[in-house]
């Protein structure tokens, strides 16, 4: 048992003599056990059957799941106690969401960070000195991170952007910020409601801007997470220059516990803190701006939404859209109309539409039929 604990925590026997380390190990097991008990209780009460419990209960349950998963994946309490990073064998595995490798409590690595880190291993024989820029250009030893792509494909094929809605730590943080009671920027998407606004022309312009701004996350994926690390310089470009999740979960906690790191902080740290502050302020008024416009991991999972085993489906025999009901579309925080496109790439599968539907016409799960046996529509309506 002792050997298993030492292997799991990446420690040696001498480290257990330190009271802080021993307390961290015990606290880790307590936290993990508490979260597993919580999940067992939720499943026993069948609270994951969203449409049976209503939106209010579901939103509370969703926050419990998000916070529980954050604790589960960041329960290396030795790191939180001592301001260090876990370096054990589990760090070679990727967690599903944007959870920074440098977070003191993180057991695993962020998939986006791992994808870029593979390019840091360079082939000295094929690297060269560029006299124009005066820099040493490193040729990557590996040109593709097969294990990271494999993990992403398995997760994506299983559940798509369900990870964004329930399992991503930075998504959870944005959800909490959005709950602060200030006036929100919500745009109506139905033509009849757009015409009732004070300035329909401005509303349509903002809707168009939002539509094209959502494509930025694919640009961040292609340029910052793939092209620049692979073709320009072996460097974790997105993590180093952009990622607000890394600064919140990794940079700030480590600097607060390590005076040397705080003293070494420079312009790049300030830049990332300003990006984080901008995202936090924007999250007060817009639901999940990082997920909408920036997140490269969400961009990857979005490709799987239409093909994943876990799907959203519409029972057209129950749906009251023809009678003027738009409860699902009006409640969707990501601005998706589930009736028109149940598995839109922009859907983070947060369950709000399901909980809000008065006719229980929305079904979420691994099946393509209702409990009564009738087929449900999972594809975009013509």
Secondary structure, 3 states (H helix, E strand, C coil): CHHHHHHHHCCCHHHHHCHHHHHHHHHHHHHHHHHHHHHHHHHHCCCCCHHHHHHHHHHHHHHHHHHHHHHHHCCCHHHHHHCCCCCCHHHHCEECCCCCCCCCCCCCEEHHHHHHHHHHCEEEEEEEEECCCCEEEEEECCCCCHHHHHHHHHHHHHHCCHHHHHHCHHHHHHHHHHCCCCCCCCCCCCHHHHHCCCCHHHHHHHHHHHHHHCCHHHHHHHHHHHHHHHHHCCCCHHHHHCCHHHHHHHHHHHHHHCHHHHHHCCHHHHHHHHHHHHHHHHHHHCCCHHHHHCCHHHHHHHCCCCCCCCEEEECCCCCCHHHCCCHHHHHCCCCCCCCCCCCCCCCCCCCHHHHHCCCCCEEEECCCECCCCCECECCCCC
